[in-house]
Amino acid sequence: MKNYDQLTIRDHFMFGKICEKPKNSQLILRALLDVPTITISNTEVEKYYKPYSDNKYVRLDLLA
């Protein structure tokens, strides 16, 4: 188990905490996608999406 000060954005817990705020998610997505004009109003961390009625689903790390 790591100390809180040793965590980075690559850690699941820290990623969730950082991306809870739309402003942080907006900055991260702008950098990753190299798109200067992304506006985010709402984020959900670790969202499960089931597009069909069968048992398969997709887990999204971040839904913005």
Secondary structure, 3 states (H helix, E strand, C coil): CCCHHHCCCCCHHHHHHHHCCHHHHHHHHHHHHCCCCCCCCCCEEEEEECCCCCCCCEEEEEEC
